[in-house]
Amino acid sequence: MGRLKHKKILIIADIEGSSGCFDYPSASFMGRGWPRACREMSLDINAVVVALFAAGVQQVYVKDFHRTGYNLIPHYIDPRAILMQGYSKEPVPGIGNPPDTTGILMVGMHAPSGAKGFLPHTLTSRISRLMVNGQLMTEAQLFSASLAPFGMVPLFFSGCPVACRYAAAAIPGIFCLAIDKLGEARPFDAVSWREELAFLAVKAIETPQSRVYNPPGPFHAVVTLRDGRKAACILSLRWGIVRKGADLHLHAVTLQELYGMLIRLAYLTPFTQRILPLVLPLYNLMGKVGRLWAEKQLPLSNKKGQQNR
């Protein structure tokens, strides 16, 4: 226990890089294969949680950060972990008030918009390419930067090989574990992969790495939309953004500021932004109902006794 450099951990969980998602419907809310993907994602997270507590970690928070924010199934996850589902507006977009932790583990992630990994996107697949200061921008960078003011250090990342390559290049010192999403070997050996996932997550929290990810600005972002020039024109007029052809150009002093601009661009209109305090609880309720539906689709034999698998 004395070896640990980080004893309070936040896990950010996504589904595209989890062990049960190998096609687009499995990542889609209430899609074919989504219930199974939710279960396997939950078991991935549980493997990490159990290993962290066994290593001497004092607190583990798990933030569900895919689609509606309701994908993880609680009874598959060690109850000592604090599960954070649904979304909050601020101070950190999506997370709200961040927990008192020092280390960030990102599990089940994906490659950025514009890359050629498995189901790549940054925030939304409607953005076909996102370049920031000449480089593709990953969600790992946006999440890490949004938590930097709270002293949280990005320590670990898992996802497809392309996703890992971008994360490692952008965030110095981060540990990465790749999961092959495009290989021909099936069925996937989830048990062995979870053992490696848990081992490397523990190794990551033992590292003396103590730097938050908060690169200095300014930042110039070029957003290319999947639906082309017409969609770019609509968003340009909606938000007063500079447009050049099919590209939108954003300027921000900090990554935190840029993250907020991208969220508005990807998910909101001026009207929905104003009524967000009213609609966000309804959106979260929809997500919870969807998760309950997913649980009912799973075989009864798999619904209990899985926590420490």
C-alpha positions as CSV (number, residue, x, y, z in Angstrom):
1,M,0.0,0.0,0.0
2,G,2.9,2.3,0.7
3,R,4.0,2.1,-3.0
4,L,0.8,3.7,-4.3
5,K,1.2,7.3,-5.7
6,H,-2.6,7.6,-6.1
7,K,-5.1,6.3,-3.6
8,K,-8.2,8.0,-4.8
9,I,-9.1,7.2,-8.4
10,L,-11.7,8.3,-11.0
11,I,-12.4,5.8,-13.7
12,I,-14.0,7.2,-16.9
13,A,-15.7,4.4,-18.7
14,D,-16.7,4.1,-22.4
15,I,-18.1,1.3,-24.4
16,E,-16.4,1.3,-27.9
17,G,-13.1,0.1,-26.4
18,S,-14.7,-2.4,-24.0
19,S,-14.5,-6.2,-24.4
20,G,-18.1,-6.7,-25.5
21,C,-18.5,-4.1,-28.3
22,F,-17.4,-5.2,-31.8
23,D,-19.9,-3.4,-34.0
24,Y,-21.9,-0.2,-34.2
25,P,-25.2,-1.6,-33.0
26,S,-23.5,-2.8,-29.8
27,A,-22.5,0.8,-29.0
28,S,-26.0,2.2,-29.9
29,F,-28.6,3.0,-27.2
30,M,-31.0,0.0,-27.1
31,G,-29.4,-1.4,-30.2
32,R,-28.8,-5.0,-31.1
33,G,-26.0,-6.3,-28.9
34,W,-26.0,-3.3,-26.6
35,P,-27.3,-5.2,-23.5
36,R,-24.4,-7.7,-23.8
37,A,-21.9,-4.9,-24.4
38,C,-23.2,-3.2,-21.2
39,R,-22.7,-6.3,-19.3
40,E,-19.1,-6.9,-20.6
41,M,-18.3,-3.2,-20.1
42,S,-19.4,-3.6,-16.5
43,L,-17.3,-6.7,-16.0
44,D,-14.3,-4.8,-17.4
45,I,-14.7,-2.0,-15.0
46,N,-15.3,-4.4,-12.1
47,A,-12.0,-6.2,-12.9
48,V,-10.2,-2.8,-12.5
49,V,-12.2,-1.8,-9.4
50,V,-11.4,-5.1,-7.6
51,A,-7.7,-4.9,-8.5
52,L,-7.5,-1.3,-7.3
53,F,-9.0,-2.0,-3.9
54,A,-6.8,-5.1,-3.5
55,A,-3.8,-2.9,-4.2
56,G,-4.7,-0.5,-1.4
57,V,-6.7,2.2,-3.1
58,Q,-9.0,4.0,-0.7
59,Q,-11.7,5.3,-2.9
60,V,-12.8,4.5,-6.5
61,Y,-15.4,6.5,-8.5
62,V,-16.6,5.3,-11.8
63,K,-18.1,7.8,-14.3
64,D,-20.2,6.2,-17.1
65,F,-19.4,8.4,-20.1
66,H,-21.1,6.7,-23.1
67,R,-24.2,8.0,-24.8
68,T,-26.9,8.5,-22.1
69,G,-24.4,7.8,-19.3
70,Y,-26.4,4.7,-18.3
71,N,-24.5,1.7,-19.6
72,L,-22.9,0.2,-16.6
73,I,-25.0,-2.3,-14.7
74,P,-24.5,-1.8,-11.0
75,H,-24.9,-5.4,-9.7
76,Y,-21.9,-6.5,-11.8
77,I,-19.6,-3.9,-10.1
78,D,-18.0,-4.2,-6.6
79,P,-20.3,-2.1,-4.4
80,R,-17.3,-0.4,-2.8
81,A,-17.0,1.7,-5.9
82,I,-19.1,4.8,-6.3
83,L,-20.9,4.7,-9.6
84,M,-21.7,8.0,-11.3
85,Q,-24.3,7.7,-14.0
86,G,-26.2,10.3,-16.0
87,Y,-24.9,13.8,-16.8
88,S,-24.5,17.1,-15.0
89,K,-23.9,20.5,-16.7
90,E,-21.2,22.1,-14.6
91,P,-18.6,22.9,-13.3
92,V,-17.1,20.0,-15.4
93,P,-19.3,19.2,-18.4
94,G,-20.9,15.8,-18.0
95,I,-19.4,15.1,-14.6
96,G,-20.6,18.1,-12.7
97,N,-18.8,18.4,-9.3
98,P,-15.7,16.1,-9.7
99,P,-14.9,13.7,-6.9
100,D,-12.0,14.2,-4.6
101,T,-9.5,12.0,-6.5
102,T,-6.0,12.4,-7.9
103,G,-5.7,9.9,-10.7
104,I,-7.8,9.3,-13.8
105,L,-8.1,5.9,-15.5
106,M,-9.9,5.9,-18.9
107,V,-11.2,2.5,-19.8
108,G,-12.9,1.4,-23.0
109,M,-12.2,4.5,-25.0
110,H,-12.0,5.1,-28.8
111,A,-9.9,6.9,-31.4
112,P,-10.6,10.6,-32.3
113,S,-12.7,11.9,-35.2
114,G,-10.6,11.7,-38.4
115,A,-8.6,8.6,-37.3
116,K,-9.1,5.1,-38.7
117,G,-9.7,3.2,-35.5
118,F,-12.7,1.3,-34.3
119,L,-15.8,3.6,-34.3
120,P,-13.7,6.8,-34.1
121,H,-15.2,10.0,-32.9
122,T,-14.7,13.0,-30.7
123,L,-17.9,13.8,-28.7
124,T,-20.1,12.8,-31.7
125,S,-19.8,11.0,-35.0
126,R,-21.3,14.1,-36.7
127,I,-17.8,15.5,-36.4
128,S,-15.9,13.7,-39.1
129,R,-12.6,15.4,-38.3
130,L,-11.4,17.6,-35.4
131,M,-8.0,19.2,-35.7
132,V,-6.6,21.4,-32.9
133,N,-3.4,23.2,-33.5
134,G,-2.8,20.9,-36.4
135,Q,-3.3,17.6,-34.5
136,L,-6.3,15.3,-34.2
137,M,-8.0,15.9,-30.8
138,T,-9.0,13.0,-28.6
139,E,-11.7,12.8,-25.9
140,A,-8.9,11.7,-23.6
141,Q,-7.3,15.1,-23.9
142,L,-10.6,17.0,-23.4
143,F,-11.6,14.9,-20.4
144,S,-8.1,15.2,-18.8
145,A,-7.9,18.9,-19.4
146,S,-11.4,19.5,-18.0
147,L,-10.2,17.8,-14.7
148,A,-6.8,19.5,-14.6
149,P,-8.0,22.4,-12.5
150,F,-8.9,19.9,-9.8
151,G,-5.4,18.4,-9.7
152,M,-6.3,15.1,-11.4
153,V,-3.6,13.3,-13.4
154,P,-4.4,11.0,-16.4
155,L,-2.7,7.7,-15.7
156,F,-4.2,5.0,-17.9
157,F,-6.0,4.5,-21.1
158,S,-7.5,1.5,-22.9
159,G,-9.0,1.2,-26.4
160,C,-8.3,0.0,-29.9
161,P,-4.6,0.2,-31.0
162,V,-5.2,3.4,-33.0
163,A,-6.9,5.0,-29.9
164,C,-3.9,4.0,-27.7
165,R,-1.5,5.4,-30.2
166,Y,-3.1,8.9,-30.2
167,A,-3.5,8.9,-26.4
168,A,0.1,8.0,-25.9
169,A,1.3,10.6,-28.3
170,A,-0.8,13.4,-26.7
171,I,-0.5,12.7,-23.0
172,P,3.1,12.1,-21.7
173,G,3.6,9.2,-19.4
174,I,0.2,7.6,-19.7
175,F,-0.1,3.8,-19.6
176,C,-2.0,2.3,-22.5
177,L,-3.5,-1.2,-23.2
178,A,-4.9,-2.0,-26.6
179,I,-7.8,-4.2,-27.4
180,D,-7.9,-5.6,-31.0
181,K,-11.2,-4.7,-32.4
182,L,-10.5,-5.7,-36.0
183,G,-8.6,-8.9,-35.6
184,E,-10.0,-12.3,-36.8
185,A,-9.5,-14.2,-33.6
186,R,-13.0,-14.9,-32.2
187,P,-14.4,-15.5,-29.6
188,F,-12.5,-12.8,-27.8
189,D,-10.8,-14.0,-24.6
190,A,-12.3,-11.4,-22.2
191,V,-11.1,-13.1,-19.0
192,S,-7.4,-13.0,-20.0
193,W,-7.8,-9.4,-21.3
194,R,-9.4,-8.2,-18.1
195,E,-6.5,-9.7,-16.1
196,E,-4.1,-7.7,-18.1
197,L,-6.3,-4.6,-17.9
198,A,-6.4,-4.9,-14.1
199,F,-2.7,-5.5,-13.8
200,L,-1.7,-2.5,-15.9
201,A,-4.3,-0.2,-14.1
202,V,-2.6,-1.0,-10.8
203,K,0.8,-0.4,-12.3
204,A,-0.3,3.0,-13.5
205,I,-1.4,4.1,-10.1
206,E,2.0,3.2,-8.7
207,T,3.8,5.5,-11.1
208,P,5.3,8.8,-9.8
209,Q,3.6,10.6,-12.6
210,S,2.2,13.7,-11.0
211,R,1.5,16.1,-13.9
212,V,-1.9,17.2,-14.9
213,Y,-2.7,17.5,-18.6
214,N,-3.3,21.2,-19.2
215,P,-1.3,22.4,-22.2
216,P,-1.1,26.1,-22.7
217,G,-3.1,27.9,-25.4
218,P,-4.2,29.5,-27.5
219,F,-6.0,26.8,-29.5
220,H,-7.3,26.9,-33.0
221,A,-9.8,24.1,-33.8
222,V,-11.0,23.2,-37.3
223,V,-14.2,21.1,-37.2
224,T,-15.2,19.2,-40.3
225,L,-18.8,17.9,-40.2
226,R,-19.9,14.6,-41.6
227,D,-22.9,16.2,-43.4
228,G,-20.7,18.8,-45.2
229,R,-21.1,22.4,-46.2
230,K,-24.8,22.7,-45.5
231,A,-24.5,21.5,-41.9
232,A,-21.5,23.8,-41.4
233,C,-23.5,26.7,-42.6
234,I,-26.4,26.0,-40.2
235,L,-24.0,25.7,-37.2
236,S,-22.1,28.8,-38.3
237,L,-25.2,30.9,-38.3
238,R,-26.5,29.3,-35.1
239,W,-23.5,30.0,-33.0
240,G,-21.7,32.8,-34.9
241,I,-18.8,30.6,-35.8
242,V,-16.4,31.5,-38.6
243,R,-16.9,29.1,-41.5
244,K,-14.5,28.4,-44.4
245,G,-16.2,26.1,-46.9
246,A,-17.3,22.9,-45.0
247,D,-15.1,23.7,-42.0
248,L,-15.9,25.6,-38.8
249,H,-13.0,27.5,-37.1
250,L,-13.0,27.9,-33.3
251,H,-10.5,29.9,-31.2
252,A,-10.1,29.4,-27.5
253,V,-7.5,30.4,-24.8
254,T,-7.8,27.2,-22.8
255,L,-8.7,23.6,-23.6
256,Q,-11.5,23.9,-21.0
257,E,-13.0,26.8,-23.0
258,L,-12.6,24.8,-26.2
259,Y,-14.3,21.8,-24.6
260,G,-17.4,23.9,-23.7
261,M,-17.5,25.3,-27.3
262,L,-17.4,21.8,-28.8
263,I,-20.1,20.6,-26.5
264,R,-22.4,23.4,-27.6
265,L,-21.6,22.7,-31.2
266,A,-22.1,18.9,-30.9
267,Y,-25.2,18.7,-28.7
268,L,-27.0,22.0,-28.2
269,T,-28.9,24.8,-29.8
270,P,-29.3,28.3,-28.1
271,F,-32.8,27.2,-27.0
272,T,-31.8,23.8,-25.6
273,Q,-28.9,25.5,-23.8
274,R,-31.3,27.8,-22.0
275,I,-33.6,25.0,-20.9
276,L,-30.9,22.5,-20.2
277,P,-31.6,22.5,-16.4
278,L,-35.1,21.3,-17.3
279,V,-34.3,18.7,-20.0
280,L,-31.2,17.2,-18.6
281,P,-33.1,15.3,-15.8
282,L,-35.5,13.9,-18.5
283,Y,-32.5,12.8,-20.6
284,N,-31.0,11.1,-17.6
285,L,-34.3,9.4,-16.8
286,M,-34.4,8.1,-20.4
287,G,-30.9,6.7,-20.0
288,K,-31.9,4.9,-16.7
289,V,-35.0,3.4,-18.3
290,G,-32.8,2.2,-21.2
291,R,-30.3,0.6,-18.8
292,L,-33.2,-1.2,-17.0
293,W,-34.4,-2.5,-20.4
294,A,-30.9,-3.8,-21.2
295,E,-30.7,-5.7,-17.9
296,K,-34.0,-7.4,-18.7
297,Q,-32.6,-8.7,-22.0
298,L,-29.7,-10.5,-20.3
299,P,-30.0,-14.2,-19.3
300,L,-31.0,-14.6,-15.7
301,S,-28.0,-16.8,-15.0
302,N,-25.7,-13.9,-15.8
303,K,-27.4,-11.3,-13.6
304,K,-26.1,-12.4,-10.2
305,G,-22.8,-13.5,-8.7
306,Q,-20.7,-11.7,-11.3
307,Q,-19.1,-9.0,-9.2
308,N,-15.8,-10.6,-8.5
309,R,-15.5,-12.6,-11.7
